[in-house]
Amino acid sequence: MVAKHLLFALLLSFIASNTHSQEAEKSILATFHSISSHDLLKDAAELTSAKYGGRLSGSPGYLQAAQWVAEELKKAGVKPGLSDGTYLQYFPNAYSEVLSPGSLTLLKGKQNQEKGYNFPEDYFPGSNSASGTVTGEVVYVGYGISAPELGYDDYSNLDLKGKILLMETGVPYGKNDSIQLKWEPYSYHRYKFQHAKELGAVGLLYVSKIANPNTSFLKDFIYAHVSEAVAGELFEGTGQKYTETKAEITKGLKPSSLLLNKRVRIEAKTKHFPDSRSCNVIGVIEGSDPSLKEEAIVMGAHLDAVGSPGTLFPGALDNASGSVDILATARALAASKVKPARTIIFIFFGGEECGLYGSKKYVEAPVWPKEKVVCMINLDMVGNGTGFFLANGKTHPSILKYFTDANEKYLHREMNASEVRVSFSRPRTDGAIFEKDGYKVLHLYTSGTVKPVYYHHPLDNTEALTPEIMEDAAKLLYLGILGLAADK
C-alpha cells in the first residue's frame, strides 16, 4: 500500500491531464535513471577545483563558484529565484585571505632553541589571524570564559598582558538542557577572541586543528589552530597532563588555568577584506498545479567551504556533496515530464562556515512567504556512507513518508529518522536557522561511513566521496519531492 500511495501521488499531475499512468511511471523512471554518480562526481570535481580557492564565502573564488551554479541552473531551465530576475542574493561577508601556512615555533631553554611544528600535521594557520609575528609566554586558560552569573572564570587572577593563550573551543558544560542555554553566549569563537584581546593577550593557540573562518579578525591579534598533541607537549614539565586537566574542568565545572613556562612564536601572513560581500544562489521551478503552486518546498545546502588557509581545502564532503545533490535534483525536476505540482525552491547558501550568514539573510528576506512553505530540506555532508538519516522526520511523518516510500520501492538503502530535538547550544547548520524562524525542517544526512572523514581538512577532496550514495540521495530527493509536491 505504501508504494502504491507514492506512485499515486507521483502520477496526480499526469492523471489530471488524462495521461496513462503507465506512461507516467515510465517517464518518472527514465528521469530517475538519468541521475548519474558520474555527473555528480564531475560537478563535485568542478566545485573543489583550485580555481575556486576552496570557496571561502566572500572571496572572489566563492563568487565564481556561485556564478557557475547559477549558470548550471539556467542551463537546466530552473528560473531565477529573486524578483529582479537574478539568481544571486547578496549580503555583507568580510573575509581574510591566508597567504602562506605561516609558522609555529616552540622556544626552548634560556638559549631559545627552536622546535618548529609542521603544517598541516601539527597546526593550521588562523583563517582570520592578523598578519605578523608574535612571541610570548603561553598560558593555558581552559575554555577562555568569564561568566560571573555561572560562577565560572577561566581568567581569575591571571595577568595576560603580552601573553599567548592556549584555549579550548566550546564550553565545559556538555548536557543539552536549559542550563546549556546559559552557556551558549560563551561558546562563540568571536566572544572568546575578543575577550582574550581585551584582557591583554597578543596571540592564541586554539586547541582544535580545524580550519575555521567563523572567527574574528582583530588588529594585531595573531593565532593558529593546534592539535591536542601540541597542547600536550606544551604541558610537559608542569606536573600536569593536558588531557587530565581538561577532563577535570568539564567534570567539576571549575577552571584550571596555569602558566606553562613555555614560549612560542606564531607567524602569520594574511590580508583582510572587511567590505566584501557574498551571496546565496536561488533557483525556482514553478509548480504545475494552478492551486498547489502557491505553496513551495525549499531545498538547501551550503555552497561555501573554508578556503585555502595555507593550502587548498577542497570542501568535497563538506559541502560540495550537498550542493551537487541539490543541483542534480534541480536538473531532474526541470527535465522531468512529470512536473512538481507545488513550487520548488533551491538555495545554495553562502556564509555557512562564517556563521550561517546566508541562511540568516534568507529568513530575513525570503523569496516565498513563510506561511506558504510546506517544509525546508537541508543537506550537509551527504557524500560518504551507505544509508540515509532524516533528522526531524518522525515529527513530520506526513512529509517523511514520501522519502521512506521512495527508498523502499526504488533504492533499498537503510533509512532511519529521528524526532525534533530541541538544541540549547548555538545553531550550527543552515537548517537550524530555518527551524528557529518557524519552518518545518528535515535534515538529510548519510549514515554508515565508508571512507575516512576529513573535516575541514586539505584531504577533504573528491577521493573522500562515495559517488554511489550521492546518486541515490539525488534520486531519493527527486522521487520524494515529486510525491510531496503532489500531496493534497
C-alpha positions in Angstrom: 0.0 0.0 0.0 2.8 2.4 0.8 4.5 2.1 -2.6 1.1 2.4 -4.3 0.4 5.6 -2.3 3.7 7.1 -3.5 3.1 6.2 -7.1 -0.4 7.6 -6.9 0.9 10.9 -5.7 3.6 11.0 -8.3 1.0 10.4 -11.1 -1.5 13.0 -10.0 -0.4 15.6 -12.4 -0.4 13.1 -15.3 -3.8 11.7 -14.4 -5.2 15.2 -14.3 -4.2 15.7 -17.9 -5.5 12.3 -19.0 -2.1 10.7 -19.5 -2.0 7.0 -18.9 -0.4 6.0 -15.6 2.0 3.5 -17.1 3.4 6.2 -19.4 3.8 8.5 -16.4 5.7 5.8 -14.4 7.9 5.1 -17.4 8.7 8.8 -17.7 9.4 9.1 -14.0 11.7 6.2 -14.0 13.5 7.4 -17.1 14.4 10.7 -15.3 15.2 8.7 -12.2 17.7 6.6 -14.0 19.3 9.6 -15.7 20.7 10.8 -12.4 24.3 9.6 -12.5 27.1 9.3 -10.0 29.4 10.2 -12.9 27.7 13.5 -13.3 27.6 14.2 -9.6 31.3 13.4 -9.2 32.1 15.7 -12.2 30.2 18.5 -10.5 32.0 17.9 -7.2 35.3 18.0 -9.0 34.4 21.3 -10.5 33.4 22.9 -7.2 36.5 21.6 -5.4 38.9 22.6 -8.1 41.7 25.1 -7.3 40.3 27.9 -9.4 37.6 28.5 -6.8 40.2 28.6 -4.0 38.2 26.5 -1.5 35.0 28.6 -1.9 35.6 30.8 1.1 32.5 32.9 1.4 33.1 36.5 0.4 36.1 35.7 -1.7 36.4 36.0 -5.5 36.7 32.2 -5.7 33.4 31.7 -3.9 31.6 34.3 -6.1 32.9 32.5 -9.2 31.6 29.2 -7.8 28.2 30.8 -7.1 28.1 32.1 -10.7 28.9 28.6 -12.0 26.0 27.2 -10.1 23.7 29.9 -11.3 24.7 29.2 -14.9 24.0 25.5 -14.4 20.6 26.2 -13.1 19.9 28.5 -16.1 21.1 25.7 -18.5 18.7 23.3 -16.8 15.7 25.6 -17.2 15.5 26.5 -13.5 14.2 30.1 -13.2 16.0 32.8 -11.1 14.6 32.9 -7.6 14.8 36.7 -7.0 12.2 39.2 -8.0 14.7 41.2 -10.1 15.2 38.2 -12.4 18.6 37.1 -10.9 19.8 34.1 -9.0 22.2 35.8 -6.5 21.0 37.1 -3.1 23.8 39.2 -1.7 24.8 40.0 1.9 27.9 41.5 3.6 30.7 39.0 4.3 34.1 40.1 5.4 36.9 37.5 4.9 40.6 37.1 5.3 43.0 35.6 2.7 45.7 33.4 4.2 48.8 34.0 2.1 51.0 31.3 3.5 51.0 28.5 6.1 52.9 30.8 8.4 54.8 29.0 11.2 54.5 27.9 14.8 57.7 27.5 16.8 58.4 26.4 20.4 61.3 28.3 22.0 63.1 26.0 24.5 65.6 26.8 27.3 67.5 30.0 28.0 69.1 30.0 24.6 65.6 29.8 23.0 66.4 26.7 21.0 63.8 26.3 18.3 61.5 23.5 17.6 59.3 24.1 14.6 55.9 22.5 14.3 54.7 21.1 11.0 51.8 22.3 8.8 49.3 20.6 8.4 50.2 17.8 10.8 50.5 20.0 14.0 48.8 23.2 13.2 46.6 25.2 10.8 47.1 29.0 10.4 44.2 31.1 11.7 41.7 31.8 9.0 41.2 35.4 10.4 44.5 35.9 12.0 46.1 39.3 11.8 49.3 39.4 9.7 52.7 39.5 11.5 54.8 37.7 14.2 54.2 37.5 17.9 56.3 35.8 20.6 55.2 35.3 24.1 54.8 33.1 27.2 52.0 30.6 27.0 49.2 30.5 29.5 46.6 27.7 29.5 43.2 29.4 30.0 40.8 26.4 29.7 37.7 27.5 27.7 38.5 31.2 27.8 35.3 32.1 29.5 34.4 34.7 32.1 30.8 34.1 33.2 30.2 35.5 36.7 26.5 34.6 36.6 27.5 31.0 36.3 30.3 31.2 38.9 32.9 30.5 36.3 36.0 32.4 35.3 39.0 30.9 33.5 40.8 34.2 33.8 40.6 34.8 37.6 43.9 36.2 39.0 45.8 35.9 35.7 47.9 38.6 34.2 47.6 38.1 30.4 49.2 41.2 29.1 51.6 40.2 26.2 50.8 36.5 26.7 49.8 33.9 24.2 46.9 31.8 25.3 46.3 28.1 24.9 42.5 27.7 24.8 39.7 25.2 24.2 36.8 25.6 21.9 33.2 25.3 23.1 32.1 25.3 26.7 32.8 23.0 29.6 29.1 22.1 30.1 28.1 19.2 28.0 24.4 18.5 28.6 21.8 19.6 26.1 19.4 21.2 28.6 18.2 24.6 29.7 21.4 25.2 31.6 23.3 24.8 28.3 21.3 27.8 27.1 23.1 29.9 29.7 26.5 28.9 28.4 25.5 29.4 24.8 26.7 33.1 24.5 30.2 32.0 25.7 30.5 29.3 23.0 31.1 31.6 20.1 34.6 31.9 18.8 34.2 35.7 18.4 33.4 36.2 22.1 36.5 34.2 23.1 38.8 36.0 20.8 37.5 39.5 21.6 37.6 38.8 25.4 41.1 37.5 25.2 42.4 40.6 23.4 40.5 42.9 25.8 42.4 41.2 28.7 45.8 41.9 27.0 46.6 38.7 25.2 48.5 39.2 21.9 48.1 35.7 20.5 46.2 32.5 20.7 46.7 28.7 20.2 43.2 27.3 19.7 43.1 23.6 20.6 41.1 22.5 17.6 43.1 21.6 14.5 40.1 22.5 12.2 40.3 25.3 9.6 37.6 27.7 10.7 36.6 31.1 9.2 33.9 31.6 11.8 36.3 33.7 14.0 37.1 37.3 14.5 39.7 39.4 12.7 41.3 41.5 15.4 44.0 44.0 14.7 47.4 42.8 15.9 45.9 39.5 17.3 47.7 36.5 15.8 46.5 33.0 16.2 46.7 29.4 15.0 44.8 26.2 15.4 46.8 23.4 17.1 46.4 19.7 17.7 45.9 18.1 21.1 49.4 16.6 20.7 50.9 20.1 20.6 48.8 21.1 23.6 50.1 18.0 25.4 53.7 19.0 24.7 53.2 22.5 26.0 52.1 21.0 29.3 55.3 19.0 29.7 57.2 19.9 32.8 54.2 21.5 34.6 53.4 18.4 36.7 50.0 18.2 35.0 48.8 16.4 31.9 46.8 18.2 29.3 44.1 15.6 28.8 43.5 15.2 32.6 43.4 18.9 33.2 40.8 19.4 30.5 38.8 16.5 31.8 38.8 17.9 35.4 37.5 21.2 34.1 34.5 19.6 32.4 33.8 17.2 35.2 33.7 19.8 38.0 33.0 22.9 36.0 35.9 24.5 37.8 38.7 26.4 35.9 42.2 25.0 36.0 44.3 27.7 34.2 48.1 27.8 34.6 51.3 29.2 33.3 53.0 26.7 31.2 56.6 28.1 31.4 56.9 27.8 27.6 57.4 30.4 24.9 56.2 30.2 21.4 56.4 32.2 18.2 53.5 32.5 15.8 54.0 33.9 12.3 51.0 34.6 10.0 50.7 36.2 6.6 47.2 37.3 5.8 45.2 40.1 4.1 41.8 41.1 5.5 38.9 42.3 3.3 36.4 44.0 5.6 34.0 45.3 2.9 33.5 42.1 0.9 30.1 40.5 0.2 28.9 37.0 -0.6 25.6 35.6 -1.8 23.1 32.8 -1.8 22.2 31.2 -5.2 18.4 30.7 -5.5 16.5 29.0 -8.3 12.8 28.2 -8.7 10.7 25.6 -10.5 7.1 26.9 -10.6 4.5 24.3 -9.6 2.3 22.8 -12.3 -0.9 22.8 -10.3 -2.9 26.0 -10.5 -3.8 25.9 -6.8 -0.9 24.0 -5.2 1.8 26.1 -7.0 1.1 28.8 -4.4 2.9 26.6 -1.9 6.5 25.8 -2.0 9.1 23.2 -0.9 12.5 24.6 -0.1 15.8 22.6 -0.5 19.1 24.0 0.7 22.7 23.2 1.1 25.7 25.4 1.8 27.9 26.0 -1.1 30.8 27.6 0.7 33.8 25.9 2.3 36.8 27.1 4.3 39.1 28.4 1.6 42.8 28.0 1.4 44.4 28.6 4.8 47.9 27.6 3.9 46.9 25.2 1.2 43.7 24.3 -0.7 40.9 22.9 1.5 38.6 21.5 -1.3 35.5 21.1 0.8 34.2 18.0 -1.0 32.2 16.2 1.6 31.5 19.5 3.4 29.7 20.5 1.4 30.1 20.1 -2.3 28.3 16.8 -1.8 25.1 18.5 -0.6 25.4 21.2 -3.3 25.8 18.8 -6.2 22.9 16.7 -4.9 20.6 19.6 -4.9 21.9 20.7 -8.4 21.2 17.1 -9.7 17.7 17.2 -8.2 17.0 20.6 -9.8 18.1 19.3 -13.2 16.0 16.2 -12.8 12.8 18.0 -11.8 13.3 20.6 -14.6 13.8 17.8 -17.2 11.0 15.6 -15.9 7.9 15.3 -17.9 6.1 14.9 -14.7 6.3 18.3 -13.2 6.1 19.0 -9.4 2.6 20.3 -8.5 4.0 22.7 -5.9 6.7 25.2 -6.5 10.3 24.0 -5.6 12.9 26.5 -4.4 16.6 25.6 -4.5 19.0 27.5 -2.2 22.8 27.2 -2.3 23.8 29.1 0.9 26.9 31.2 1.2 28.5 32.1 4.6 27.6 28.9 6.4 31.1 28.4 7.6 31.5 32.0 8.6 28.5 32.0 10.9 25.3 30.9 8.9 25.2 34.3 7.2 23.4 33.0 4.1 20.5 31.3 5.9 20.1 34.2 8.2 19.9 36.5 5.1 17.3 34.3 3.5 14.9 34.1 6.5 15.2 37.9 6.8 14.4 38.4 3.1 12.6 35.2 1.9 11.7 34.8 -1.8 8.5 32.9 -0.8 6.0 33.6 2.0 6.9 31.5 5.0 3.3 30.5 5.7 3.2 29.1 2.2 6.3 26.8 2.6 5.5 23.2 3.2 8.9 22.4 4.6 12.6 23.0 4.2 15.0 20.1 3.5 18.6 20.8 4.4 21.6 18.7 3.1 25.0 18.8 4.7 27.8 16.2 4.2 25.8 13.6 2.2 28.6 12.2 0.2 30.1 9.4 2.3 28.1 6.4 3.5 25.7 3.5 2.8 22.4 4.7 4.2 20.2 7.7 4.9 19.2 9.6 8.0 16.4 12.1 8.1 16.6 14.2 11.3 13.2 15.5 12.5 11.4 13.1 10.1 9.5 11.3 12.8 8.0 14.6 14.0 6.7 15.2 10.4 5.5 11.8 9.3 3.3 13.3 6.5 6.5 14.6 4.9 8.8 11.7 5.8 6.5 9.1 4.2 7.3 10.2 0.6 11.0 9.6 1.2 10.7 6.3 3.0 8.3 5.1 0.3 10.7 6.1 -2.5 13.6 4.4 -0.7 11.6 1.2 -0.1 10.3 0.9 -3.6 13.4 2.0 -5.7 16.6 2.4 -3.6 16.6 -0.1 -0.8 19.0 1.7 1.4 19.0 1.6 5.2 17.0 4.6 6.3 16.4 6.0 9.8 14.8 9.1 11.2 14.6 11.0 14.4 12.1 13.3 16.1 12.7 17.0 16.5 15.1 17.5 19.5 15.5 21.0 21.0 19.1 22.1 20.9 20.1 24.6 23.6 23.6 25.2 22.1 24.4 27.6 19.3 23.0 26.7 15.9 25.5 25.0 13.6 23.6 24.3 10.4 21.5 26.4 7.9 18.5 24.2 8.7 18.7 25.3 12.4 18.2 28.9 11.3 15.0 27.9 9.5 13.8 25.9 12.5 14.3 28.9 14.8 12.3 31.0 12.3 9.4 28.6 12.5 9.8 26.4 9.4 9.3 22.7 9.3 12.8 21.3 8.6 14.1 17.9 7.7 17.9 17.3 7.6 19.1 14.7 5.2 22.4 13.0 6.2 24.2 9.9 5.1 25.0 7.1 7.6 27.4 4.2 7.6 30.7 5.9 6.8 32.6 4.2 4.1 35.8 6.4 3.9 37.7 8.4 6.4 36.1 11.8 7.1 38.5 14.7 6.7 36.5 17.5 8.4 37.8 21.0 7.4 41.0 19.4 6.2 43.1 19.5 3.0 42.2 15.9 2.3 38.5 16.6 2.0 38.7 16.1 -1.8 36.7 14.0 -4.2 38.7 10.9 -3.1 36.8 11.2 0.2 33.4 10.9 -1.5 31.2 7.8 -2.1 29.6 8.7 -5.5 27.0 5.9 -5.3 25.4 7.3 -2.1 25.4 10.8 -3.7 23.5 9.4 -6.7 20.9 7.7 -4.5 20.5 10.8 -2.4 19.6 12.8 -5.5 17.3 10.0 -6.7 15.6 10.0 -3.3 15.1 13.7 -3.4 13.7 13.6 -7.0 11.1 11.0 -6.1 10.3 12.3 -2.6 9.9 15.8 -3.8 7.6 14.8 -6.6 5.4 12.9 -4.2 5.4 15.5 -1.5 4.7 18.3 -4.1 1.6 16.5 -5.3 0.2 15.7 -1.9 -3.3 17.1 -1.3 
